[in-house]
């Protein structure tokens, strides 16, 4: 391995891609710089998929450490990585996939004070965060910097949502009917309103098959969000497909307000691309 040039290594690593992507498209991916916010069940797999696809630079942002409860769905959570920072473990793993990959990982929580600095210099944003205020912050910043951003959301039992936000397109808050556009997320009233949307998502999930007792406990702060490795993997895969399509200048499946809707309980249409009837989705229902 030490005697293999970076060009030869990259060519060998990605040669099975060629035919799906052209040599020119693969070269474009090699020059691309992607940042992933959130390195858990969805974001951690996104990082792996981006590295294996041949994206040349990957940044990641996550303040948390791996816990035993992460092992059910987070591909980099193992008995060896528990109690270590997700950002550090993810970066190390990506270097094992491609030692020539350039990376920049941060063990910080994204907020309005640091998001622009973290995001500047990248070509595309993958958002894989589990709290609604941070999602708004990330997509606002991407739009202000003229960057495409991929949004995802997952709800029990087996539902998911993926949408691609282009700089010239609809804003994240408008597409999800979150009436806080132009308001600071640091305002407690705004932050609390957005946080409460997740409680509404939990209650709505009961109508789609989630346990009522869990939703009540979640709203009371007694339980966390429930998610399986299957749902996380699907969200990561569709999000990465959208990202790669944008980077190689091919049409993504779901330019907002369109979305990829996943529902594995729907026997006829477990995965579909849909346009919202009113021009926007309800954040409390996805």
C-alpha positions in Angstrom: 0.0 0.0 0.0 2.8 2.4 0.8 4.2 2.2 -2.7 0.8 2.9 -4.4 0.3 6.4 -5.6 -2.8 8.3 -4.7 -3.9 8.4 -8.3 -3.5 4.6 -8.7 -5.2 3.9 -5.4 -8.2 6.1 -6.3 -8.5 4.5 -9.7 -8.5 1.0 -8.2 -10.8 2.0 -5.4 -13.5 3.5 -7.6 -13.2 1.4 -10.8 -16.4 -0.5 -10.1 -18.2 2.8 -10.1 -17.3 3.5 -13.7 -20.2 2.6 -15.9 -22.6 3.9 -13.4 -20.6 7.2 -13.3 -18.4 8.3 -16.1 -14.7 9.0 -15.6 -15.5 12.7 -15.7 -18.2 12.4 -13.1 -15.9 10.3 -10.8 -13.2 13.0 -11.2 -15.8 15.6 -10.1 -16.6 13.5 -7.0 -12.9 13.3 -6.2 -12.7 17.1 -6.2 -15.9 17.6 -4.2 -16.0 18.8 -0.6 -18.9 17.6 1.5 -19.8 18.4 5.1 -22.1 16.2 7.2 -23.8 17.6 10.3 -24.6 14.7 12.7 -22.6 11.5 12.7 -25.1 9.0 14.2 -27.2 6.4 12.6 -27.7 8.3 9.4 -24.7 10.6 9.3 -22.2 8.0 10.2 -23.3 5.8 7.3 -23.4 8.8 5.0 -19.7 9.4 5.8 -18.9 5.8 4.9 -20.9 5.9 1.7 -19.3 9.2 0.6 -15.8 7.9 1.3 -16.4 4.6 -0.6 -18.0 6.4 -3.5 -14.9 8.5 -3.9 -15.8 11.9 -2.6 -12.4 13.5 -2.1 -13.0 15.7 1.0 -15.3 15.0 3.9 -16.0 17.1 7.0 -18.1 16.1 9.9 -19.7 17.8 12.9 -20.9 16.1 16.0 -20.3 16.8 19.7 -21.3 13.4 21.1 -19.5 10.3 22.2 -20.6 6.8 21.3 -22.9 5.0 23.8 -23.9 1.4 24.0 -27.5 2.3 22.9 -26.0 3.6 19.6 -24.9 0.1 18.6 -28.3 -0.9 17.3 -28.1 1.4 14.3 -24.8 3.5 14.2 -22.4 1.6 11.9 -19.3 3.0 13.7 -20.6 2.3 17.2 -18.9 -0.8 18.5 -17.6 -2.1 21.8 -14.2 -0.5 20.8 -15.6 3.0 20.0 -18.0 3.3 23.0 -17.0 6.3 25.1 -15.0 7.9 22.3 -16.0 11.0 20.3 -18.1 10.1 17.2 -16.2 12.7 15.1 -12.8 11.3 16.0 -13.8 7.7 15.4 -15.5 8.5 12.1 -12.6 10.4 10.8 -10.2 7.6 11.7 -12.4 5.0 10.0 -12.7 7.0 6.8 -8.9 7.3 6.7 -8.8 3.5 6.8 -11.1 3.4 3.8 -9.1 5.9 1.8 -5.8 7.1 3.3 -5.6 9.9 0.7 -9.0 11.3 1.7 -8.8 14.8 3.2 -10.9 15.4 6.3 -11.9 18.0 8.8 -14.0 16.8 11.7 -15.2 18.8 14.7 -16.5 17.6 18.1 -18.7 20.7 18.5 -22.4 21.4 18.5 -23.6 23.4 15.5 -25.3 26.7 16.3 -25.9 30.1 14.8 -22.5 31.3 16.0 -20.4 28.7 14.3 -22.4 27.3 11.4 -21.2 29.6 8.7 -17.5 29.0 9.6 -18.0 25.3 9.7 -19.8 25.2 6.3 -17.8 27.7 4.3 -15.5 26.1 1.7 -17.7 23.1 1.0 -19.7 22.1 -2.1 -22.7 20.4 -0.5 -24.3 19.8 2.9 -25.7 16.6 4.3 -27.9 17.2 7.3 -28.3 14.2 9.6 -29.3 15.9 12.8 -31.9 14.7 15.3 -33.1 18.0 16.7 -35.3 20.4 14.7 -33.7 23.7 15.7 -30.3 22.6 14.5 -31.8 21.4 11.2 -33.2 24.9 10.6 -29.9 26.5 11.4 -28.0 24.2 9.0 -30.4 24.6 6.1 -30.6 28.4 6.6 -26.8 28.7 6.5 -26.6 26.5 3.4 -29.0 28.7 1.5 -27.2 31.9 2.6 -23.9 30.5 1.3 -25.5 29.3 -2.0 -24.9 25.6 -1.2 -27.2 22.6 -1.9 -28.3 20.8 1.3 -29.9 17.4 1.7 -32.6 17.1 4.4 -33.7 13.9 6.1 -36.2 12.9 8.8 -37.2 9.5 10.2 -40.2 8.5 12.3 -41.4 5.2 13.7 -42.3 2.6 12.8 -40.6 2.6 9.4 -41.0 6.0 7.9 -38.5 8.3 6.3 -38.3 11.6 4.4 -35.4 12.9 2.2 -35.4 16.1 0.2 -32.9 18.2 -1.7 -32.8 21.9 -1.1 -31.1 24.0 -3.8 -30.0 27.6 -3.1 -32.4 29.0 -5.6 -35.3 26.9 -4.5 -37.8 26.9 -1.6 -36.5 27.5 1.9 -36.5 24.7 4.4 -38.9 26.4 6.8 -41.3 27.0 3.9 -41.1 23.5 2.6 -41.9 22.0 6.1 -44.4 24.7 7.1 -42.3 25.9 10.1 -43.4 29.5 10.6 -40.1 30.9 12.1 -38.5 32.3 8.9 -36.2 35.2 9.8 -36.4 34.6 13.5 -33.3 33.7 15.6 -33.2 30.2 16.8 -31.5 31.4 20.0 -34.8 33.0 20.9 -36.2 30.6 23.5 -39.8 31.0 22.2 -38.6 30.1 18.7 -36.4 27.2 19.8 -39.1 25.8 22.1 -41.7 26.0 19.3 -39.5 24.0 17.0 -38.5 21.5 19.6 -42.2 20.9 20.3 -42.7 19.8 16.7 -40.8 16.6 17.5 -43.3 15.9 20.3 -46.1 16.3 17.7 -44.2 14.0 15.4 -44.2 11.4 18.2 -47.9 11.7 18.7 -48.6 11.6 15.0 -46.4 8.5 14.7 -48.9 6.7 17.0 -51.5 7.0 14.1 -49.0 5.3 11.9 -48.3 2.3 14.2 -45.9 3.6 16.8 -46.6 2.6 20.5 -48.8 5.1 22.3 -46.9 4.5 25.5 -43.6 5.3 23.9 -45.0 8.6 22.4 -46.3 9.6 25.8 -43.0 8.8 27.5 -41.1 10.7 24.8 -43.3 13.8 25.2 -42.7 13.6 29.0 -38.9 13.4 28.5 -38.8 9.8 29.8 -37.8 8.1 26.5 -35.7 8.8 23.5 -36.6 8.6 19.8 -36.9 5.1 18.5 -35.1 4.1 15.4 -33.9 0.8 13.7 -30.8 0.2 11.6 -33.0 -0.4 8.6 -34.6 3.0 8.7 -31.3 4.8 9.4 -29.6 2.9 6.5 -32.4 3.8 4.0 -32.2 7.4 4.9 -28.5 7.5 4.6 -28.6 5.7 1.2 -31.2 7.9 -0.4 -29.6 11.1 1.1 -26.2 10.1 -0.5 -27.8 9.3 -3.8 -29.3 12.8 -3.9 -26.0 14.3 -2.9 -24.0 12.5 -5.6 -26.6 13.4 -8.3 -26.1 17.0 -7.4 -22.3 16.8 -7.3 -22.1 15.1 -10.7 -24.7 17.6 -12.1 -27.4 15.1 -12.7 -31.0 15.6 -11.6 -31.7 14.4 -8.0 -34.9 12.5 -7.4 -36.5 15.0 -5.0 -35.9 18.7 -5.4 -37.8 20.4 -2.6 -40.6 20.6 -2.0 -40.6 17.2 -3.6 -39.5 14.4 -1.3 -38.5 10.8 -1.2 -41.1 9.2 1.1 -40.3 5.9 2.8 -42.9 3.8 4.5 -42.1 0.1 4.8 -45.6 -0.5 6.1 -47.1 0.6 2.8 -47.2 -2.7 0.9 -47.9 -1.0 -2.5 -45.5 2.0 -2.3 -42.8 1.5 0.3 -40.7 4.1 -1.4 -42.0 6.9 -3.6 -41.2 10.4 -4.8 -44.1 12.8 -3.9 -45.0 16.4 -4.2 -46.9 17.9 -1.3 -50.5 18.7 -2.1 -50.4 22.2 -0.6 -46.8 23.0 -1.7 -45.4 22.1 1.7 -45.1 19.3 4.2 -46.1 19.3 7.8 -43.0 19.0 9.9 -45.0 17.4 12.6 -45.9 14.5 10.3 -42.6 13.4 8.7 
